[in-house]
Amino acid sequence: MKLKEVKSKKEISKSDEEDGYLIDANEKEVRRIVASMKGLGIDKKIFVLGRDDNFNRRVLETIKIDYLVSPERGHSEDTLKQRDSGLNHVLAKIAKERGVGIVIDFDSLRKMDRIEKARAIARIIQNVKICRRAGCRLKIALFSDEYADKGALKAFLFSLGASSEQVRDACNFGDE
């Protein structure tokens, strides 16, 4: 799946090269970009990069998107007894009701150093468990142009604690 990374509505074009848009912006700009796409008649997949809990909740509740990418990317610190993974059971339930999938960005994991990667994987494991309980869609993606073996991605997701149904559907971004 080829995505165009967008940070403002000026970067939106009506070309057929990409399958969707990966939006990396604040809430106000995400609203502008989605409205601009609707106004231009663009009907492609919309991926939004996750941030803090409040951003993730407002995006899931009020904006029509297809996927929330890496909700664990928020800049919050973990507390003594709980990780801040950017997703909780309420957000997972909202995502399920609205048909929004949660995406794990495998590229960002590969670019991290060991300590950051360990924290990110711990947060992802928590998100996998939450998605499994809530029944919301879980995907894993490699957004770069590099080729990745789907079997390896599925094995990684299975090792994180995903159910066999989640693993089966993890790499399919087709019409669902």
N, C-alpha and C positions, 0 to 999 in steps of 0.2 A: 504494500500500500504506500503510495507516494503522497506525502503531505507537504503543503506549503506553510512555512512558519510565518505568522502574521502578528505584528505588534500594534498596528494602527489600521484604520479603515481605508487609508490611502493605498495600502499594499494589496487590496483585493482586486483581482482581475477575473474576467469571465472566460479564462482559457480552459481547455480540456486536458491539460497536462497532468494536473493533480487530482487525486481522489477525494481530498478533503483539506481542511485548514486546521492547523495547530495554533491556537491563539494563546499568546503569552503576554497578558496585559492585566491592568487592574479592572475592577468590576465595571466601572463606567465605560471604559474603552471596549470591554467585551460586549456590553450592551450595544454600543455604536456599531461594532463590527457585525454582529448578528443581524441588527436592523438593516444595515447596509446590504448584507448578503440577501436578505429577504426582499429588499427594494429592487435589487438587480435581478432577482429571479434565479439566484444560484441555489441549487438543491444538492449540496454535497455534505459529506460528514463533517461535523464540527467537534473538534477536540479542544478542550480547555485545560491548560496546565494548572494544577492545584496549587493553592497557597495556604493561608491559615484557615482555621475552622470556620470563622465567620464568612470569609470569601467563598469557601466550598459550599456552605449551606445556602447562601444567597444565590449562587450560580445554579445549584441543583434545584432550588425551589422556584426561581423566577425566570430563568433563561432557558430557552429551548435548545439544548445541546444533545449530542449523541454520546460523548464520552468525557469523563473527567480523568485526566492523566496525572498520575503520581500525586495523590492527595497528601502523601507524607512529606512533600517538599517544603511544607511550612517551616518557618523559622522559630518555632516554639521549642522550648527546652523540655526534656522529660522531667517529670516529678519523681520523687523518691519511690513511689509504688505504682506508677503508671506511665506508660509511654504516650507521647502525643503523636499519633500516627495520621492526624488530619482527617480521620474517618471514625465515626462511631455508629452505634446501632441505629440511631435516628436518621443519620445521613444515608446509611445503606438502605434503610426502608424507603426513604424518599427517592433514592436512585432507582430502586426496584419499581416503585409505583409510576415513575415518570419514564421508565425505559432507558435510563442512562447507565452505560457500562463504566466500570472502574478499570483503568488501564495501568499496568506496571510498565514503566519505561526502562527497558533493559540496557539501553545506551548509557543512561545516566549512571547506572550501577557500574558499568565497565570503566567509566572515567574517574571513579572515586578512589581515594587512597584506602588503606585497610581499615582504619578506625571509622571513617565516614561510611564505608561500605557495610561494616558490621552493624552500625546503628540503623542504616537504611534498611537492611535485610530484616532486622528485628521488627521495625515498623511495618514492613511489607507483610511479614508473617502475621502480625496482628490484624492487618487489613484483610488478609486472605481468610482468617478465621471469622471476622465480622461479616464479610461478603458471603461466606458459606452459610452462616446462621441465618442471615437475612434473605438469602436466595437471590442476591443481585448478581448481575453478569460480571465476570472477571475476565480480563484480557491481558495478554502480555505482548509487547510490541518492541520492535527494533526500528527506530525512526530514521536511522542513517541509511545510506545506500549500500552498506555492506550486506552480504548474504549471511543469513543465520539459519542453521538447521532447525526446522520446526520441532523435530524430535528432541533436540537439546533444550530448546525453550520449554517444551512441555515437561521434560524431565526436571528442569530447574523449578518449575511451578509446582510439580508434584512433590518435590523435596521440601517446599515451603509449607506443605500441609493442605494443598488444594484437593478437593474431592475429584474422583475420576471424571465426573460430568463436567466440572469446571475445567479440568485439563483438556478434555476432549474438545470443548468449545473455545479454548483460550486463544488460538491463533487465527480464528475465522472472523474477519471483519466484514463479511458479506452482508447481504440483506437478511435481517433477522426478524 
